[in-house]
Structures are given as C-alpha cells and as structure tokens.
C-alpha cells in the first residue's frame, strides 16, 4: 500500500491557498473583537455597576445562552447558507456595540442582560459556520501550517491590543467616553469583517447544499450511543466548569482591587507572554499518552499556588497568580481539545455534521460554564466581600479538571484498544 509523500514545510505553507487567507482576514477581525470584549466588557460592567455579582451573572447568561443561538445558526446554515448564518452573527455584534454606545452606563446596570444575549448570539452564529470553514479552506496536510499562521496573528493581537486598549481607557479616568470610543472601534472591526466575508469562497465540500435537514438529533445520538462519545461530553462538561469562570474571574478580581484598565492591559500582556512560554514547553513534553497527566499535574500546580491567595490576595499577587495560571493553561485545555477532535474524526456517524456536533458539544460546555460561574457566586454568597470566597472558588474550579484527566485517561485507553 502506497503512502502520500511527506511534504516539506515550504510545500505545506504554499498549499494553503487564497481561500484560507481570505477567511483569515475576516477571522482576525472577529478574534480581536471577542478577545477584547472578553476583557473589557467586564471592566466596563464593574466600573459602571460596582457589582462583582453583576459581572458574574452577565457571563453566566452569555455562556449559558450561546448554544441556544447556535441551534438557530444550524437551522439557518442548512436552510439558507453557512455564510448567511455567519453574517447574522455580524449583525448581532453590531447591535451589541450600538446598544452600549447609545445607552452608556445603563448597559451595565438595569439593561446588562441585553449585552450578554447579543454577545452570545453573535458568537453562536459566527462559530457554527467557522467549524465548516476550517475544514473547507484547509486540508489534513496543511491544517497545522494554517493553524500556525493564525496562532501567530492571535499572539500578536493578544500581546498588543489589550495593553493599548487598557492604556487608552485608563487615560479617560472617571469618564465613560473612552468606552464609547472603544466599543465604536469594535463596531468598525465588525463592519470590516462583514465586508471581508463577502469575498469568501462558497463552501462546497463540507456541506451538501441540497441537504436542508438539521442533524442535531443524529449528532447527539452519534455521541451518546458509544462509551467514548459519552466520555467526551462528560469531559466537555467538566472542562466548562473551569474554562467559563477562569476566562475572566482573575482579571475582574484585579480590576475590583485597583480600578485601573491600564493594569488589566498589562496583566493581559504578561499573561500572554507566559502562555507563549507554556506553549513552547507543552510542545516539547506532552504527547497523546501524556494528556491525562498533563491535565492532572497542571491542575495540581495551579491549586498549590492559588492556596497562597489565602495568605495574600492583593492585586500584585493576583497578577503573579494570573501569569502562572496563563502559563499552565495550555496543559489543561489543549489535551482536552486535541482529544475531542481525535474522537469526532473517528466516529463515522458524525461525518458531514460538523456544525451540529459542535453545537451539541457547546451545550455540554455551556452547562459546565454555568455550573462553574454558579459555584463562584455561591462561594461569594457564603463569604461576602471576602478573599476566602474568591480563593476557594479558584481552587474548586481548578480541582474539577481532575475529572477531565480521568475521562481523558479512559478515552485514551479505549482508543488504544480499538
């Protein structure tokens, strides 16, 4: 049996093609929007409302409602087209920024659920089509090379934009005009992404244009009918318990302590540098058989450092912990993500249903995210205004990843025996 000749690095990059780079222009805009929004919408809410609970509930509603919008996105994808569904996401993002600019501080107080739902709808409609586009515009031979390009761009964005944005917002002191200009900038990026989407090559191979039926039920049955599929969904749920809250929780603790967007920008940049170093180390030591150990050891190290917050929890030490957490984050998230793709590709019943599979998986992820944020709110209820609550929440959220390690170990063993 003949095998395909191994491609050189130059050949892999050369084979990517113009359709992917057209997609990359659009995706870079959305990446910047979602990343900046994940940081500074929380500082906006904290600054305007003064309530940590409001910021937590905003994120709980945002994460919890996203799968609902993804179901609608799957319906539009099948009945009309993936690009039409994605552009609906751009409309929701635009409405989000227009709403905040128009109503100002009230968007963080009596109307704070409106931005939560609009952000959720924008992301939900965008990412259903995104899952098809990655498969359409790359091949198995050049997908890693394409990921390297997008990852490099993401690193630049995540290093530079938060720092610049934080310094810009801090320069307005007590005024909210800086946030209006900031959200106006994000609105401009959304319009630019919409324009770039008009030049994308239509999806032809990953979705049948004659298939108008949604396959959510088939995707769910394909996952739950086998032990490996069920384990993936349980793993995703426990992943969400940590990933939802820890995406923003430490940053809002820092902002709650110092009320300075510039410090948040600096913290984000430091965290990204730590994440890059962690990624380099991850590539050297983690293999498929070490994925479970990677999650368990990284979780243990984070819990150990988090325990020191019981002794000292000022904003400087929170930044130190944030950097440590960012550096080890890849050792928890990537083993889960890589195993997810490995399993999905191995289940024949799921082929051609990428959008539906991703939506089902997002439901379980959202359930975990809501549970994690709920746990954080519960800790705050029993220890109001205390650093004990925040520290206990961080430790419990991270400890949930031991269950992920257990499911990774079980899935890896079953894949090896097949």
N, C-alpha and C positions, 0 to 999 in steps of 0.2 A: 504494500500500500504506500503510495507516494504522499509526501507531506509538502506543504507550501514552503517555498524558500524563505528563509529568515530575512526580514527587511532591516536595512541599516537605519540609524536614527534619522539621517537626511531623507531617506525614502519615506519613512513614516510621516515626517512633517510635510513633505512635498505632496503626499497623497491625501491630505486633509481636504483641500479644495475650497473654492469660493463660497459654496452654500453654508459651510460651517462658519466662515469668517463673517458672513452677512448676519448669521444668527448671533455670533459673539458680540457684534456691535450693540444689538438690542439687549442681549442678556447682561452686558456690562452695565448698562443704564439701570436695569432692574436690580442688579446686585448692589449697586451703590445706594439705591433708594431703600431697599429692605434693610441693608446693614445700618445705614444712618438712622433710619426710622426706629430700629430695634434699640438704639442707644438713646436718642434724644427725644423721642416721644415720651419716654419715662421721666426724663428730667423736666420736660415741659409740664407733665401732669403733677409731679412733685412740687415744682415751683409755683404752679397756679393753685393747686388744691391744698398743698401742705399735708397730704394724707398718703402714707405708705400703703394703706389698705386699698385706696382708690387705684393706685398703680398696679397692685396685685390683681384686683378684680378686673381691671382693663385687660391685662394679659390673659387672665383665665377665660374671659369671654372671647377674646381674639383667637386664642389657640383652640378653644372648645368648639367654636362655630365654623372654623375653616373647612372641616370635612363636609359640612352641610353644603357649603358653596361649591365644593369640589364635585359633589353629586350633580349639582346643576351644570357644572362645567362639562362633566362627562356626557350629560344629555345633549348639550349644545354641540359638543365635539362630534358626536355620532349623527345628530340630526342635520347640522349645518356644515361646519368645518372646524378643525382644530384652531386655525388662525383666527376665525371669528370669535371663538370662545376666549382666546387669549386677549383679543382686543377689548372684550368686555371687561377683563381684568384691568386693563389700562384705564378704562372709564371709571371703574371703582376707585383706583388710586387717585385719579384726577379729582373726583368728588371729595375724597378724603382731605386732600390738601386745600381745595377751595373752601371746604366747610371750616377747617381750622383757621384759615386766614380770615374768613368772614366773621366768625363768632368769637375768635380770640380765646380769652381765658375760660369762657363758659364751656368750651370744648373739653376742658379738663375737670369741670365741676358737674353741673346738672346734666350736660349732654355727653359725658365721657364715654358712654356706651356706643354712641354713633361712630366715632373714630375707630373703636375696637372692631365693629362689624364691617366698616368699609375697608379697613386694612386686611381683615380676614378674607373678605370677598375678593379683593384684588389679588392677594397671594394665591387663593384657591383656584381662581380661573386661570391665572398665569401658569401655575406649576403642573396642571394636568396636561396641557399642551407641551410644556417643557419636556416631560418624560418621553413623549413621542419624538420630539425634535432631536434630542441627544442621540437616539437610536438611528434616526433618519440621516442626520448630517455627518455621522462618523461610522466607521467600521470597527470590527474587533481588532484589526491590525493597527489602526491609528487612533483609537479612542483614548489610550493612555497619553499619547502625544498631545492630543487636543485638550485633555484634562490638564496637562502640564501648562499649556498656554493660558487657559482660563484661570488656573490656580495662581499663576504668576501675576496676572492682572488683578485678581482678587486680593493678593497680598499687598500690592501697591495701593489699591483703594483702601484697604483696611488699615494700612500704616499711616497714610497721609490724610485722608478725608476727615476722620474723627478728630484728629488733632487740630486741623484747620477750622473745622466747624465749631469745636469746643472753644477755641480762642476767639472766634468771631462772636459766638453767642455771649461769652463772658464779657466782651467789650461793651455790651449794652446794659450791663449792671442790672438794675431793677426793672428795666423796660422789657416789654414783650414784643417790641418791634423787631428785634433780632430774630425771634422765632417766626414772625410773619415772613421775613425775607428768606429765612432758611427753608420754610415749607414752600415758598414760591420757587426756590431753586429746585426742590424735589418735583414740583409740578412741571417745571421746564424739562427735567430729565424724563418725566413720564411722557410728555408730548414728543420728545425726541425718540423715545423707544417706540412709540406708536408709528412714527414716520419710518423708522428703520424696519418695522415689521412688514411694511408694505413692499419691501424688496426681498422678502424671503422666498426661497424656492418652495413650491407647494409640497406637502407630504404625500408621497406616492406609494411607498413600500410598507410602512409600518401600520397603516390603517386602510381598510377597504372602503372606498368611497360609496360603494353600494350597500354596505352594512350599516343600516340605520338603527340597529338594536343596541341598547346598552347592555353590558355583560357584567354588571355588578354582582348579581346573584351567582353567576358562574365563577367569577373571580373569588368570591367568598367561599363557595363550595370547594373550589380547587385548593384553597389554602387550608380549610379546616378538615378536609377529608383525610389528610395524611398527618402522621405524627410530626414530621418535620415542618410542615406548613403551620400547624398549630403552635409549635415551639417558636417559630419566627414571630407570630403575632403576640405571644406572651412576652417574648424578648423585647419587641417593639413597645409594648405597654410599659414595661419597667424602664426601658430607655427614656420614655417620655416623662416619667416621674422626676428624673433629674434634669433632662435637657430643657424642659419648659421653663422652670423657675430659675435654674442656674444660668440661663442665657442672659438674664437681666438683673437678677437679685443682688449680686455683689455690687454691681455698678450703682444701683439705687441706694444701697446702704452707704456707699461712699458719698454720693450726692446728698443724701439725707444728713450726713455728718458735716459737710463743708459748704454745700450750696454753691458750687463753682463749676460751670461747664468746662472750663479750661482744664481742670483737674481730671474730669471724666475723659476728655480727649487724650490727655497724657496717659491716663490709665489704659485706655484702649490701645494706644500705640505700644506701650510696654507689653501689654498682653499679647499683641500680635507678634512682636519680636520673640517672646517666649514660645509662642505657638509654632513659629517657623523653626526654632531650635528643636522643639519637641518633635516636629515632623521629620527633621533630618535624622534624629535618633530613632524614631519609630521605624523608618525605612531600613535601618541597619539591623534592628534586633527582633522585630515582630514578623513572624511567619504564620501561615494559616493554622498550624498546630499550636502556636503560642497565643492565639487570640484570647482564649479564656483567661489565661494567666495575666495577659496584658491588662485586661479589664479589672481583674481582682487586685493586682498589685498597685495599679494606678489609683484605684478607689481607696485602698488602704493608706497610701501615702497622703492623699488629699485629706482623708479623715484625720490622720495624725496631725497635720498642720492646722486644720480647721479647729481642732481641740484647743490649740493655743489661743484662739479667739475668746475662750472663756476667761483667759488671764489678761488679754489686751485686745481691744477692738476699736482703736482709734482709726482714722481714715488712712494714716500712713501704713499701718499694719494690714489694713484691708487691701491696699494696693499691692503689698507684698504677697498676700494670700492670693489675690486675683491673678497675679503673674504666674505664681506656682500652679494654680488651677488651670490656667490657659495652656501652660507648657505640657501638662499631663492630659489635657482634654482629649487629644487625638488618640491616646492609648485606650480611651474608653469608647469614643464614638466610632472610630474607623473600623475596629474589629466587628462591631455590630452592623455597620453599613455594608462592608465588603461581604459578610456572610449573607446578608439579605439579598444582594444581587446574585450571589452564587446559587442560592436556593431557588430564587424566582426563575433563573435561567434553566434550572434542572427540572422544573415541573411542566410537563408537556401541555397540561390543560390550561396553562396561563399564557401561552404564546399568542401574540396579537392583541393582548388585553392589558397593555402597559398602563394606560390611564386608569382603568378600573382597579387593577391590582394596587396601584399607588394610592388610590382613594381609600380602598379597604384598609391598607396599612396605615394611612393617615388617621383613620377613625380610631384605631387602637393607640396610635401615638398621641392623639388628642386626649383620649381618655386618661392616659398616663400623665400628660401635661396638666390637665385639670386636677387630677388627684394630687400631683406634686405641689401645685400652687395652693390648693385647698389645705394641704398639710402645713404649708408655710403660714397661711392665715390662721390656722388652728393654733399653731405654736405662739403666734402673736397674741391670740385671744387669752391664752393661759398665762403668758408673761408679757403683758402690755408695756411697750416702751423699754423693754429690757434687751440687752445684747445677748442674754441667755437664749431667748427665743430664736433670734437670727442664727446663732451658732448651732443650736440644736437642729434647726431646720436644715442647715447646710449639711450637717453630719447625717441626718436621716435620708435626705435626698441622695447623697452620695452612696450611702450604705445599700440603697435599693439596687445598685449596679451589681451587687453580689449575685442577685437572681439572674441578671443578664449573663454573667460569667457562667452560671450553672447551665442555662439554656444553650449558650454557645458551645460549651463542652459536650452537651448531649447531642446537639445537631452535628457537630464535627465528627463525633464518634459514629453516628448513623450514616453520614455521607461516606465515611471511610469504609464502612462495612458493605455498602452497596456495590 
